[in-house]
Amino acid sequence: MQALAERLDDLIAGKSITGVQPIQFSALKTFDPPPEAIVGHTVKRVGRRGKFLSVELEEGRILTHLSQGGRIDVEKPSKATRPKNGVVRFSFDGPVGLFIKEFGTERKAGWWILKSGVNGPLDKLGPEANSDAFAGFIMESPDRRRIHTLLRDQRTVAGVGRGYSDDILHRARLSPYTALAALTEEERQSLLTAINAVLDEGLQAERKRKGGLPTKLGDHWIVHGRNGQPCPRCGEELRRVSYESHEVAYCPACQTDGKILADRRMSRLLR
């Protein structure tokens, strides 16, 4: 999201909004101000907070959360079509457009139009992953949740997500089932170092993209989504634990002392 925000800032900062076309109306999470009220406003900058894109206007801002299936197309010029997977289209002078779409059936992508001084869903977010506040949490917290669960909780740390959580724990050689409270000081430092390194490398890789956000993401991930492939560190077969809405990838040799973690989905099928 940081790299995407940087690209969009280069594209639309200083431009005026010439049109807003809601397509999936349930995706708009606010009603005041209405979409037509921001037409004519100039974009001051595009930034990010956690996984939210924030388009700062002269008055107020637009927030967008793409969730798992959301993507953004840059249109030059802006189009007027209304595809079934469309969420919303923003048109700017230039002319240029941003078309937000969503793949899959869950329909969790959303957008907000907020008045000045209103943070909306941002109020619920934890500190950023590279902040001193989160570093202090990792080094000192007695939190007994599993590290993988903790890293995906946006109220604890904003912006990490599933894919980077897998790669972070692989880099730190920690089991996704290990509780933060059970880590030694050395392991906590290793985790913190892995968080900063993996996220920094991911940002550098994402900055190589151009335009919006393409269909295929995570091509630079090391273990996430690579179940059955050899571990790039030791050559052991990578494994996964499947849940209803996500999966956890790991290397048994590097992270769990050779133990194969129970796959919840397969366990249910075998009952």
N, C-alpha and C positions, 0 to 999 in steps of 0.2 A: 504494500500500500504506500510506503514512503516513496519508492521509485515512481509509482504511478502518479502520486500527488505532484512530484517534481515535473514529470512530463506534462501533466495537465496545466500546471502553473505556467510553464513556458508557452502553452497553447492558448489559454483563454484569459490570463491575467491582463487587466486593462480593457477587456472587451465588454460590450453591453449585451445583456440577455435580450434576444429578439423574440423568443417564443418558448413556451413550456407545453409539452404534449404528454399528459399522463396517459398511459396505456393500460397498465394493470392498476386499477384504482385502489385496491386494497393495500398496495405497497406504500402509499402515502400515509404516513403515521400522524400527521398534523392536519388541522383544518383552518387555523388562523396564524399567519396570513394565508389566503388562498394562492394557488399557483400563479394566477394572472397578476397578482400584486407585485411580483418580482420582475415582471417584464419591464425593460428599460433600465434596470439596475446594472451597475458596472461591477465586474468581478475585481476585487482588490488583490486576492491571492488564493491559491489552493494549497491546503495543508492536510495534515493527518493527525488523528488522535486515536491510538489503538488501531482497530481495523476500520475506522470510519474515515471517509474522505470528507473534508470540510471546505466548502467553497465560500469564502468570506466575501460578503457584499458590502456596499456602502452602508446599508442598514441590515443587520441580521446576517444569516448564513443558511446555506443548504448543506445538510448532512446526507451522506449516502453510505449504506452498508450493503456490500455485495453478497454477504453470507458465503455459502460454499459454491453455489452455482451461478452467481452473478458475474457478468463480464461487461466491458465497455468498448464500444466501437467509436472511433473518430470518423466523422463524416465531413467531407469537403466537396460540395456544400452539404448542409443539413438536408435530410430526406423528409418525406411525409408519410411513409409507409407505417403500418401498424401490425407487425408480425405477432403471432401468438405468444412468442416468448419475450415480447417487449415489456419493459417496466415503465420507462419514461424517456423522453427525448428532450434535450435542452438545445436551443439554437442560439447562436451568438453572431454578432456582426463579423464580417470577414470575407465570405460567410463560412461558418464552421458549426458542426453539431456534435453533441455527445449523446450516443444512443446506449442506454443501459438495458441489457437483456438478461434473461435467466434461464439456464438449462435445468432439466429435471422437473419433478412434480411437487417439490416441497414448498416452493414459492416463499422463501424467507428473506429475499432481498427487500430492502426498504429505503425510503428517503423521507427527510424531514425538512420543513421550512421553519426556521426559528427566528424569533425577534431578537434584537440586540440584548445581550445580557442573559439570554436563556440558553442553557447548555443541553437540555433534553436528556437523551440517553447517555451523554458523556459524563453526567454526574455519577453514574454507577461504575465507572471504570477505575481500575487500580492504577498504580504508577506504571510508567513505561519500562520496558525490560532493561534499558541501558541507563536507568536513573540510579542515583545514590540511594533513594528510598527503597528500591527493590533489591539492590545489593545488600543493604542492611537487613532486609527481610530474609534473604537467602542465608546469610551468615549467622543470624541470631534467632530466627523464629523457631518455636517449639511445635510448629504445625505438624500434625500427624497424618495428613493426607498423603496419598501417593504422589510422587513428584510429577508424573505425567498428568494426573488430574489437576494438580496445582498450576502447572504451566498453561493448561488450556482454559483456566478460569479467568475470564476477563476482569472480574472484580478483584482478583489478586494481582495480576500483571496484564497489562493491555498490549495486545497485538501479536502474541507468539503463535498460537494455533497448533493444529495437529501435526502438520508436516515438520515444522521446525522443532517441535517437542521431541519427535522421534530422533531426529538428527542430533539434537543437543545431548540427549541421554546416551546415544551411541558414542558421541565424541567424548563424553565424560566417563564412559564405561560403567554406567549405572543402570540397574534394572528399573524399568518403568513402574514396577510395583513397590519399589523402596519408598518408605516414608521420609519426608524431609527431616523429621525429628531424629531419625535413626542414623543420619549421616555424621561422620566425624568432621572436624574442622577442615581437614585436608580434602575430604570429599566435597564439602560445601564450596571450597575454593575452586576445586576442579569443575564443579557444576557451573559456578559463576563465570569462570573462564570460558567454558564451552558455550554458554548462552551468548556472551559477547562475540565470540569468534564466529559461531555459526550464523548469527543474525547479520554480522558485518559482511561475511562472505556472501550471504544471500542477497543483501542489498546491492553489493557490487555486481552480482550476476543479473539482478533484475534491472539495473541501470543500463544494461546493454540492449534492452528492448526499446522499441519505438512505438509511438501511437498509444492506443488504449490498452486494454487487458485482453490478451488472446484466449482462445478456448483451452489450449494446453498450458498448464502451469506446473511448477515444481520439477522441471526437467533437470534442475541442478541439485535436487535432494539426493542424499547419500543412501539412506535406508528406507525412508518413507515411500510406500507404494511399490517396493521392490521385493516383496515376499517371493521366496523360491530362488532368488539370485544369490550369488556368492557374496559374502561380506567383503567389502573393499579393503578391510584391514587384515583379516585372518583367513578368508576364503570359506569359512563355515556358511552353510545355507541360512539365509535370513528367514525369520519366522514372523508370524503375526498373531495377534489376538483380536478377534472380530467381535464388535458390539453392534447393536442395532443401527446406530447412526455413524459409527466411525470404526477404525481399526488402529491398532498399535503395532508398529514394526520394531523388531529388535534382533540382535545377534546373540544366540545362546552362549557362544564361546566368549564373547567380549563383555557381555553384560549380566548374565545370570549364572555364571559358573557351570555352564553346560545344561542347566535345567530348561526344559521346554515348558513354557507357561501354558496353562489350559486355555484352549480356544473356546470361548463361550458359545459361539454359534455352533461349532461341531459338537460340543457337549450336549446341547439341547437336542440335536438331531439323533444322537445315539441313545437317548433315554428310552 
